[in-house]
């Protein structure tokens, strides 16, 4: 297979972190870039995610909900929408 080199300017920190991330997946950065470009050519799609992370507030809410669940302090399951509505109206 013939290959060609490309040159891309990238923040050194981003390169380091990306290399570390793909190494954890068992591949080199070059292999990852090749695979990504082949997928782009094949599907004509590029997927990006926002990398959203849970805020401290959300983490507290989840921890609180887990504690309530462990204590059995929760509602439901309900047998019908009407039963659920009745419960919600009582709150």
Biopython code that builds the backbone (N, CA, C, O; Angstrom):
import numpy as np
from Bio.PDB.StructureBuilder import StructureBuilder

atoms = [
    (1, "UNK", "N", (0.850, -1.179, 0.000)),
    (1, "UNK", "CA", (0.000, 0.000, 0.000)),
    (1, "UNK", "C", (0.891, 1.234, 0.000)),
    (1, "UNK", "O", (1.780, 1.371, 0.840)),
    (2, "UNK", "N", (0.646, 2.118, -0.936)),
    (2, "UNK", "CA", (1.373, 3.382, -0.973)),
    (2, "UNK", "C", (0.838, 4.296, 0.113)),
    (2, "UNK", "O", (-0.347, 4.254, 0.443)),
    (3, "UNK", "N", (1.701, 5.110, 0.658)),
    (3, "UNK", "CA", (1.275, 6.079, 1.660)),
    (3, "UNK", "C", (1.842, 7.439, 1.312)),
    (3, "UNK", "O", (2.795, 7.558, 0.543)),
    (4, "UNK", "N", (1.247, 8.445, 1.884)),
    (4, "UNK", "CA", (1.736, 9.807, 1.739)),
    (4, "UNK", "C", (1.715, 10.457, 3.119)),
    (4, "UNK", "O", (0.907, 10.099, 3.977)),
    (5, "UNK", "N", (2.592, 11.393, 3.314)),
    (5, "UNK", "CA", (2.669, 12.073, 4.609)),
    (5, "UNK", "C", (1.850, 13.353, 4.568)),
    (5, "UNK", "O", (1.785, 14.033, 3.544)),
    (6, "UNK", "N", (1.227, 13.669, 5.689)),
    (6, "UNK", "CA", (0.560, 14.956, 5.829)),
    (6, "UNK", "C", (1.141, 15.641, 7.054)),
    (6, "UNK", "O", (1.603, 14.987, 7.988)),
    (7, "UNK", "N", (1.111, 16.944, 7.038)),
    (7, "UNK", "CA", (1.630, 17.719, 8.161)),
    (7, "UNK", "C", (0.492, 18.553, 8.724)),
    (7, "UNK", "O", (-0.194, 19.267, 7.992)),
    (8, "UNK", "N", (0.302, 18.455, 10.031)),
    (8, "UNK", "CA", (-0.786, 19.172, 10.686)),
    (8, "UNK", "C", (-0.224, 19.911, 11.883)),
    (8, "UNK", "O", (0.508, 19.335, 12.687)),
    (9, "UNK", "N", (-0.564, 21.185, 12.002)),
    (9, "UNK", "CA", (-0.158, 21.942, 13.184)),
    (9, "UNK", "C", (-1.176, 21.675, 14.284)),
    (9, "UNK", "O", (-2.383, 21.806, 14.086)),
    (10, "UNK", "N", (-0.659, 21.297, 15.446)),
    (10, "UNK", "CA", (-1.536, 20.954, 16.556)),
    (10, "UNK", "C", (-0.860, 21.336, 17.866)),
    (10, "UNK", "O", (0.364, 21.282, 17.989)),
    (11, "UNK", "N", (-1.660, 21.715, 18.820)),
    (11, "UNK", "CA", (-1.162, 22.050, 20.152)),
    (11, "UNK", "C", (-0.426, 20.833, 20.726)),
    (11, "UNK", "O", (-0.979, 19.733, 20.725)),
    (12, "UNK", "N", (0.801, 21.007, 21.214)),
    (12, "UNK", "CA", (1.565, 19.875, 21.749)),
    (12, "UNK", "C", (0.837, 19.111, 22.862)),
    (12, "UNK", "O", (0.939, 17.888, 22.950)),
    (13, "UNK", "N", (0.112, 19.832, 23.698)),
    (13, "UNK", "CA", (-0.626, 19.167, 24.777)),
    (13, "UNK", "C", (-1.726, 18.276, 24.206)),
    (13, "UNK", "O", (-1.942, 17.163, 24.685)),
    (14, "UNK", "N", (-2.420, 18.770, 23.178)),
    (14, "UNK", "CA", (-3.479, 17.977, 22.546)),
    (14, "UNK", "C", (-2.878, 16.715, 21.937)),
    (14, "UNK", "O", (-3.447, 15.631, 22.060)),
    (15, "UNK", "N", (-1.727, 16.856, 21.279)),
    (15, "UNK", "CA", (-1.073, 15.691, 20.676)),
    (15, "UNK", "C", (-0.697, 14.669, 21.743)),
    (15, "UNK", "O", (-0.918, 13.472, 21.562)),
    (16, "UNK", "N", (-0.133, 15.133, 22.847)),
    (16, "UNK", "CA", (0.262, 14.231, 23.934)),
    (16, "UNK", "C", (-0.947, 13.481, 24.492)),
    (16, "UNK", "O", (-0.921, 12.262, 24.659)),
    (17, "UNK", "N", (-2.005, 14.241, 24.776)),
    (17, "UNK", "CA", (-3.209, 13.629, 25.354)),
    (17, "UNK", "C", (-3.883, 12.676, 24.370)),
    (17, "UNK", "O", (-4.358, 11.610, 24.761)),
    (18, "UNK", "N", (-3.924, 13.059, 23.096)),
    (18, "UNK", "CA", (-4.527, 12.190, 22.078)),
    (18, "UNK", "C", (-3.710, 10.912, 21.923)),
    (18, "UNK", "O", (-4.271, 9.823, 21.811)),
    (19, "UNK", "N", (-2.395, 11.043, 21.916)),
    (19, "UNK", "CA", (-1.527, 9.859, 21.814)),
    (19, "UNK", "C", (-1.765, 8.919, 22.986)),
    (19, "UNK", "O", (-1.854, 7.704, 22.814)),
    (20, "UNK", "N", (-1.868, 9.495, 24.175)),
    (20, "UNK", "CA", (-2.110, 8.686, 25.374)),
    (20, "UNK", "C", (-3.472, 7.982, 25.269)),
    (20, "UNK", "O", (-3.593, 6.803, 25.600)),
    (21, "UNK", "N", (-4.486, 8.709, 24.809)),
    (21, "UNK", "CA", (-5.838, 8.144, 24.715)),
    (21, "UNK", "C", (-5.889, 6.979, 23.729)),
    (21, "UNK", "O", (-6.475, 5.940, 24.034)),
    (22, "UNK", "N", (-5.281, 7.140, 22.548)),
    (22, "UNK", "CA", (-5.338, 6.051, 21.562)),
    (22, "UNK", "C", (-4.438, 4.888, 21.957)),
    (22, "UNK", "O", (-4.725, 3.742, 21.611)),
    (23, "UNK", "N", (-3.359, 5.164, 22.674)),
    (23, "UNK", "CA", (-2.512, 4.071, 23.171)),
    (23, "UNK", "C", (-3.298, 3.205, 24.146)),
    (23, "UNK", "O", (-3.113, 1.989, 24.184)),
    (24, "UNK", "N", (-4.174, 3.823, 24.935)),
    (24, "UNK", "CA", (-5.030, 3.061, 25.847)),
    (24, "UNK", "C", (-5.992, 2.165, 25.079)),
    (24, "UNK", "O", (-6.466, 1.158, 25.603)),
    (25, "UNK", "N", (-6.279, 2.538, 23.827)),
    (25, "UNK", "CA", (-7.137, 1.724, 22.961)),
    (25, "UNK", "C", (-6.322, 0.703, 22.176)),
    (25, "UNK", "O", (-6.880, -0.092, 21.419)),
    (26, "UNK", "N", (-4.997, 0.724, 22.358)),
    (26, "UNK", "CA", (-4.135, -0.253, 21.711)),
    (26, "UNK", "C", (-3.671, 0.115, 20.318)),
    (26, "UNK", "O", (-3.362, -0.770, 19.520)),
    (27, "UNK", "N", (-3.614, 1.398, 20.009)),
    (27, "UNK", "CA", (-3.156, 1.799, 18.676)),
    (27, "UNK", "C", (-2.328, 3.068, 18.756)),
    (27, "UNK", "O", (-2.293, 3.750, 19.781)),
    (28, "UNK", "N", (-1.669, 3.364, 17.658)),
    (28, "UNK", "CA", (-0.878, 4.591, 17.584)),
    (28, "UNK", "C", (-1.760, 5.733, 17.093)),
    (28, "UNK", "O", (-2.864, 5.517, 16.593)),
    (29, "UNK", "N", (-1.256, 6.938, 17.246)),
    (29, "UNK", "CA", (-1.991, 8.108, 16.755)),
    (29, "UNK", "C", (-2.137, 8.036, 15.239)),
    (29, "UNK", "O", (-3.187, 8.383, 14.698)),
    (30, "UNK", "N", (-1.088, 7.587, 14.554)),
    (30, "UNK", "CA", (-1.130, 7.445, 13.099)),
    (30, "UNK", "C", (-2.219, 6.457, 12.673)),
    (30, "UNK", "O", (-2.973, 6.724, 11.738)),
    (31, "UNK", "N", (-2.298, 5.321, 13.359)),
    (31, "UNK", "CA", (-3.324, 4.320, 13.046)),
    (31, "UNK", "C", (-4.715, 4.893, 13.269)),
    (31, "UNK", "O", (-5.619, 4.677, 12.462)),
    (32, "UNK", "N", (-4.885, 5.622, 14.366)),
    (32, "UNK", "CA", (-6.186, 6.221, 14.665)),
    (32, "UNK", "C", (-6.584, 7.241, 13.595)),
    (32, "UNK", "O", (-7.720, 7.242, 13.122)),
    (33, "UNK", "N", (-5.652, 8.095, 13.223)),
    (33, "UNK", "CA", (-5.951, 9.113, 12.208)),
    (33, "UNK", "C", (-6.300, 8.443, 10.885)),
    (33, "UNK", "O", (-7.251, 8.850, 10.218)),
    (34, "UNK", "N", (-5.533, 7.410, 10.496)),
    (34, "UNK", "CA", (-5.837, 6.674, 9.267)),
    (34, "UNK", "C", (-7.232, 6.068, 9.313)),
    (34, "UNK", "O", (-7.997, 6.187, 8.356)),
    (35, "UNK", "N", (-7.564, 5.419, 10.423)),
    (35, "UNK", "CA", (-8.884, 4.795, 10.556)),
    (35, "UNK", "C", (-9.991, 5.842, 10.500)),
    (35, "UNK", "O", (-11.026, 5.619, 9.873)),
    (36, "UNK", "N", (-9.777, 6.976, 11.151)),
    (36, "UNK", "CA", (-10.781, 8.050, 11.151)),
    (36, "UNK", "C", (-10.986, 8.608, 9.751)),
    (36, "UNK", "O", (-12.119, 8.846, 9.334)),
    (37, "UNK", "N", (-9.899, 8.817, 9.028)),
    (37, "UNK", "CA", (-10.015, 9.347, 7.667)),
    (37, "UNK", "C", (-10.690, 8.340, 6.740)),
    (37, "UNK", "O", (-11.494, 8.724, 5.890)),
    (38, "UNK", "N", (-10.371, 7.061, 6.895)),
    (38, "UNK", "CA", (-11.024, 6.030, 6.070)),
    (38, "UNK", "C", (-12.523, 5.989, 6.345)),
    (38, "UNK", "O", (-13.327, 5.840, 5.425)),
    (39, "UNK", "N", (-12.892, 6.122, 7.614)),
    (39, "UNK", "CA", (-14.317, 6.131, 7.956)),
    (39, "UNK", "C", (-15.000, 7.363, 7.366)),
    (39, "UNK", "O", (-16.123, 7.267, 6.869)),
    (40, "UNK", "N", (-14.344, 8.505, 7.414)),
    (40, "UNK", "CA", (-14.894, 9.728, 6.823)),
    (40, "UNK", "C", (-15.133, 9.543, 5.329)),
    (40, "UNK", "O", (-16.183, 9.925, 4.813)),
    (41, "UNK", "N", (-14.159, 8.957, 4.635)),
    (41, "UNK", "CA", (-14.291, 8.722, 3.194)),
    (41, "UNK", "C", (-15.435, 7.745, 2.921)),
    (41, "UNK", "O", (-16.228, 7.950, 2.002)),
    (42, "UNK", "N", (-15.513, 6.686, 3.723)),
    (42, "UNK", "CA", (-16.518, 5.647, 3.507)),
    (42, "UNK", "C", (-17.936, 6.136, 3.800)),
    (42, "UNK", "O", (-18.862, 5.838, 3.046)),
    (43, "UNK", "N", (-18.110, 6.882, 4.885)),
    (43, "UNK", "CA", (-19.463, 7.252, 5.326)),
    (43, "UNK", "C", (-19.858, 8.688, 5.008)),
    (43, "UNK", "O", (-21.036, 9.043, 5.041)),
    (44, "UNK", "N", (-18.866, 9.500, 4.702)),
    (44, "UNK", "CA", (-19.090, 10.942, 4.487)),
    (44, "UNK", "C", (-19.694, 11.597, 5.731)),
    (44, "UNK", "O", (-20.461, 12.554, 5.631)),
    (45, "UNK", "N", (-19.337, 11.069, 6.897)),
    (45, "UNK", "CA", (-19.816, 11.606, 8.168)),
    (45, "UNK", "C", (-18.639, 11.832, 9.102)),
    (45, "UNK", "O", (-17.683, 11.056, 9.115)),
    (46, "UNK", "N", (-18.718, 12.899, 9.880)),
    (46, "UNK", "CA", (-17.726, 13.174, 10.921)),
    (46, "UNK", "C", (-18.487, 13.357, 12.225)),
    (46, "UNK", "O", (-19.403, 14.176, 12.303)),
    (47, "UNK", "N", (-18.114, 12.603, 13.242)),
    (47, "UNK", "CA", (-18.823, 12.649, 14.518)),
    (47, "UNK", "C", (-17.969, 13.330, 15.577)),
    (47, "UNK", "O", (-16.809, 12.976, 15.785)),
    (48, "UNK", "N", (-18.555, 14.297, 16.232)),
    (48, "UNK", "CA", (-17.893, 14.999, 17.325)),
    (48, "UNK", "C", (-18.848, 15.021, 18.505)),
    (48, "UNK", "O", (-20.059, 15.148, 18.325)),
    (49, "UNK", "N", (-18.315, 14.900, 19.699)),
    (49, "UNK", "CA", (-19.148, 15.007, 20.889)),
    (49, "UNK", "C", (-18.660, 16.183, 21.717)),
    (49, "UNK", "O", (-17.522, 16.632, 21.581)),
    (50, "UNK", "N", (-19.526, 16.662, 22.560)),
    (50, "UNK", "CA", (-19.182, 17.834, 23.359)),
    (50, "UNK", "C", (-18.309, 17.489, 24.554)),
    (50, "UNK", "O", (-17.710, 18.374, 25.166)),
    (51, "UNK", "N", (-18.235, 16.220, 24.884)),
    (51, "UNK", "CA", (-17.441, 15.830, 26.044)),
    (51, "UNK", "C", (-18.012, 16.371, 27.342)),
    (51, "UNK", "O", (-17.275, 16.701, 28.271)),
    (52, "UNK", "N", (-19.337, 16.457, 27.395)),
    (52, "UNK", "CA", (-19.978, 16.991, 28.598)),
    (52, "UNK", "C", (-19.650, 16.136, 29.807)),
    (52, "UNK", "O", (-19.569, 14.910, 29.723)),
    (53, "UNK", "N", (-19.469, 16.792, 30.903)),
    (53, "UNK", "CA", (-19.197, 16.098, 32.154)),
    (53, "UNK", "C", (-20.233, 16.558, 33.183)),
    (53, "UNK", "O", (-20.765, 17.667, 33.121)),
    (54, "UNK", "N", (-20.487, 15.671, 34.112)),
    (54, "UNK", "CA", (-21.441, 16.006, 35.171)),
    (54, "UNK", "C", (-20.884, 17.135, 36.032)),
    (54, "UNK", "O", (-19.718, 17.120, 36.425)),
    (55, "UNK", "N", (-21.733, 18.105, 36.314)),
    (55, "UNK", "CA", (-21.343, 19.212, 37.186)),
    (55, "UNK", "C", (-21.350, 18.729, 38.635)),
    (55, "UNK", "O", (-21.970, 17.711, 38.944)),
    (56, "UNK", "N", (-20.672, 19.444, 39.517)),
    (56, "UNK", "CA", (-20.730, 19.071, 40.938)),
    (56, "UNK", "C", (-22.171, 19.007, 41.454)),
    (56, "UNK", "O", (-22.505, 18.140, 42.263)),
    (57, "UNK", "N", (-23.021, 19.921, 40.987)),
    (57, "UNK", "CA", (-24.427, 19.928, 41.401)),
    (57, "UNK", "C", (-25.117, 18.628, 40.979)),
    (57, "UNK", "O", (-25.827, 18.014, 41.775)),
    (58, "UNK", "N", (-24.910, 18.213, 39.734)),
    (58, "UNK", "CA", (-25.532, 16.983, 39.254)),
    (58, "UNK", "C", (-24.999, 15.775, 40.017)),
    (58, "UNK", "O", (-25.754, 14.861, 40.347)),
    (59, "UNK", "N", (-23.709, 15.774, 40.295)),
    (59, "UNK", "CA", (-23.127, 14.666, 41.065)),
    (59, "UNK", "C", (-23.765, 14.567, 42.447)),
    (59, "UNK", "O", (-24.026, 13.466, 42.933)),
    (60, "UNK", "N", (-24.021, 15.724, 43.086)),
    (60, "UNK", "CA", (-24.680, 15.719, 44.398)),
    (60, "UNK", "C", (-26.102, 15.169, 44.290)),
    (60, "UNK", "O", (-26.534, 14.383, 45.133)),
    (61, "UNK", "N", (-26.829, 15.589, 43.244)),
    (61, "UNK", "CA", (-28.198, 15.103, 43.063)),
    (61, "UNK", "C", (-28.227, 13.594, 42.852)),
    (61, "UNK", "O", (-29.079, 12.903, 43.411)),
    (62, "UNK", "N", (-27.308, 13.085, 42.054)),
    (62, "UNK", "CA", (-27.252, 11.645, 41.798)),
    (62, "UNK", "C", (-26.925, 10.894, 43.085)),
    (62, "UNK", "O", (-27.542, 9.871, 43.383)),
    (63, "UNK", "N", (-25.957, 11.400, 43.848)),
    (63, "UNK", "CA", (-25.596, 10.759, 45.119)),
    (63, "UNK", "C", (-26.790, 10.749, 46.071)),
    (63, "UNK", "O", (-27.045, 9.755, 46.751)),
    (64, "UNK", "N", (-27.518, 11.864, 46.113)),
    (64, "UNK", "CA", (-28.700, 11.954, 46.978)),
    (64, "UNK", "C", (-29.761, 10.951, 46.526)),
    (64, "UNK", "O", (-30.365, 10.271, 47.357)),
    (65, "UNK", "N", (-29.989, 10.855, 45.227)),
    (65, "UNK", "CA", (-30.986, 9.919, 44.704)),
    (65, "UNK", "C", (-30.588, 8.475, 45.003)),
    (65, "UNK", "O", (-31.438, 7.647, 45.330)),
    (66, "UNK", "N", (-29.293, 8.177, 44.888)),
    (66, "UNK", "CA", (-28.827, 6.819, 45.191)),
    (66, "UNK", "C", (-29.046, 6.475, 46.661)),
    (66, "UNK", "O", (-29.449, 5.358, 46.987)),
    (67, "UNK", "N", (-28.781, 7.431, 47.545)),
    (67, "UNK", "CA", (-29.004, 7.207, 48.980)),
    (67, "UNK", "C", (-30.484, 6.976, 49.267)),
    (67, "UNK", "O", (-30.841, 6.075, 50.025)),
    (68, "UNK", "N", (-31.343, 7.795, 48.658)),
    (68, "UNK", "CA", (-32.785, 7.636, 48.858)),
    (68, "UNK", "C", (-33.241, 6.266, 48.357)),
    (68, "UNK", "O", (-34.076, 5.616, 48.985)),
    (69, "UNK", "N", (-32.692, 5.836, 47.229)),
    (69, "UNK", "CA", (-33.061, 4.537, 46.669)),
    (69, "UNK", "C", (-32.645, 3.407, 47.605)),
    (69, "UNK", "O", (-33.412, 2.473, 47.837)),
    (70, "UNK", "N", (-31.423, 3.495, 48.144)),
    (70, "UNK", "CA", (-30.934, 2.464, 49.073)),
    (70, "UNK", "C", (-31.821, 2.357, 50.307)),
    (70, "UNK", "O", (-32.021, 1.267, 50.844)),
    (71, "UNK", "N", (-32.354, 3.499, 50.755)),
    (71, "UNK", "CA", (-33.216, 3.523, 51.941)),
    (71, "UNK", "C", (-34.652, 3.101, 51.612)),
    (71, "UNK", "O", (-35.470, 2.932, 52.516)),
    (72, "UNK", "N", (-34.955, 2.933, 50.329)),
    (72, "UNK", "CA", (-36.316, 2.600, 49.925)),
    (72, "UNK", "C", (-37.224, 3.806, 49.883)),
    (72, "UNK", "O", (-38.447, 3.670, 49.839)),
    (73, "UNK", "N", (-36.631, 4.990, 49.895)),
    (73, "UNK", "CA", (-37.384, 6.245, 49.913)),
    (73, "UNK", "C", (-37.616, 6.730, 48.484)),
    (73, "UNK", "O", (-37.007, 7.699, 48.030)),
    (74, "UNK", "N", (-38.521, 6.025, 47.782)),
    (74, "UNK", "CA", (-38.834, 6.417, 46.414)),
    (74, "UNK", "C", (-40.273, 6.023, 46.104)),
    (74, "UNK", "O", (-40.903, 5.286, 46.863)),
    (75, "UNK", "N", (-40.778, 6.512, 45.000)),
    (75, "UNK", "CA", (-42.158, 6.245, 44.609)),
    (75, "UNK", "C", (-42.177, 5.292, 43.425)),
    (75, "UNK", "O", (-41.225, 5.220, 42.648)),
    (76, "UNK", "N", (-43.276, 4.564, 43.306)),
    (76, "UNK", "CA", (-43.442, 3.687, 42.158)),
    (76, "UNK", "C", (-42.845, 2.315, 42.421)),
    (76, "UNK", "O", (-42.307, 2.067, 43.499)),
    (77, "UNK", "N", (-42.934, 1.448, 41.470)),
    (77, "UNK", "CA", (-43.532, 1.681, 40.157)),
    (77, "UNK", "C", (-45.048, 1.803, 40.259)),
    (77, "UNK", "O", (-45.675, 1.321, 41.203)),
    (78, "UNK", "N", (-45.601, 2.451, 39.275)),
    (78, "UNK", "CA", (-47.043, 2.675, 39.249)),
    (78, "UNK", "C", (-47.682, 1.739, 38.233)),
    (78, "UNK", "O", (-47.070, 1.392, 37.223)),
    (79, "UNK", "N", (-48.914, 1.336, 38.510)),
    (79, "UNK", "CA", (-49.629, 0.433, 37.610)),
    (79, "UNK", "C", (-50.338, 1.166, 36.484)),
    (79, "UNK", "O", (-50.742, 0.555, 35.495)),
    (80, "UNK", "N", (-50.490, 2.477, 36.634)),
    (80, "UNK", "CA", (-51.168, 3.242, 35.585)),
    (80, "UNK", "C", (-50.725, 4.701, 35.649)),
    (80, "UNK", "O", (-50.145, 5.154, 36.637)),
    (81, "UNK", "N", (-51.008, 5.407, 34.591)),
    (81, "UNK", "CA", (-50.717, 6.845, 34.537)),
    (81, "UNK", "C", (-51.548, 7.570, 35.590)),
    (81, "UNK", "O", (-51.074, 8.497, 36.247)),
    (82, "UNK", "N", (-52.786, 7.133, 35.735)),
    (82, "UNK", "CA", (-53.675, 7.769, 36.698)),
    (82, "UNK", "C", (-53.110, 7.653, 38.117)),
    (82, "UNK", "O", (-53.152, 8.605, 38.896)),
    (83, "UNK", "N", (-52.580, 6.465, 38.436)),
    (83, "UNK", "CA", (-51.993, 6.251, 39.757)),
    (83, "UNK", "C", (-50.785, 7.171, 39.957)),
    (83, "UNK", "O", (-50.595, 7.734, 41.035)),
    (84, "UNK", "N", (-49.982, 7.312, 38.919)),
    (84, "UNK", "CA", (-48.824, 8.195, 39.007)),
    (84, "UNK", "C", (-49.270, 9.652, 39.166)),
    (84, "UNK", "O", (-48.721, 10.389, 39.985)),
    (85, "UNK", "N", (-50.270, 10.061, 38.376)),
    (85, "UNK", "CA", (-50.786, 11.432, 38.481)),
    (85, "UNK", "C", (-51.322, 11.715, 39.882)),
    (85, "UNK", "O", (-51.084, 12.785, 40.442)),
    (86, "UNK", "N", (-52.045, 10.750, 40.439)),
    (86, "UNK", "CA", (-52.592, 10.918, 41.788)),
    (86, "UNK", "C", (-51.462, 11.119, 42.791)),
    (86, "UNK", "O", (-51.547, 11.974, 43.673)),
    (87, "UNK", "N", (-50.408, 10.327, 42.650)),
    (87, "UNK", "CA", (-49.260, 10.471, 43.553)),
    (87, "UNK", "C", (-48.614, 11.845, 43.385)),
    (87, "UNK", "O", (-48.318, 12.514, 44.376)),
    (88, "UNK", "N", (-48.393, 12.267, 42.149)),
    (88, "UNK", "CA", (-47.750, 13.565, 41.904)),
    (88, "UNK", "C", (-48.602, 14.714, 42.431)),
    (88, "UNK", "O", (-48.073, 15.689, 42.965)),
    (89, "UNK", "N", (-49.916, 14.602, 42.284)),
    (89, "UNK", "CA", (-50.805, 15.648, 42.801)),
    (89, "UNK", "C", (-50.752, 15.735, 44.325)),
    (89, "UNK", "O", (-51.008, 16.794, 44.897)),
    (90, "UNK", "N", (-50.420, 14.627, 44.978)),
    (90, "UNK", "CA", (-50.382, 14.620, 46.443)),
    (90, "UNK", "C", (-49.108, 15.247, 47.007)),
    (90, "UNK", "O", (-49.020, 15.506, 48.207)),
    (91, "UNK", "N", (-48.141, 15.488, 46.159)),
    (91, "UNK", "CA", (-46.864, 16.050, 46.647)),
    (91, "UNK", "C", (-46.953, 17.532, 46.904)),
    (91, "UNK", "O", (-45.969, 18.148, 47.315)),
]
sb = StructureBuilder()
sb.init_structure("model")
sb.init_model(0)
sb.init_chain("A")
sb.init_seg("    ")
for serial, (resi, resn, name, xyz) in enumerate(atoms, 1):
    if name == "N":
        sb.init_residue(resn, " ", resi, " ")
    sb.init_atom(name, np.array(xyz, "f"), 0.0, 1.0, " ", f" {name:<3s}", serial, name[0])
structure = sb.get_structure()
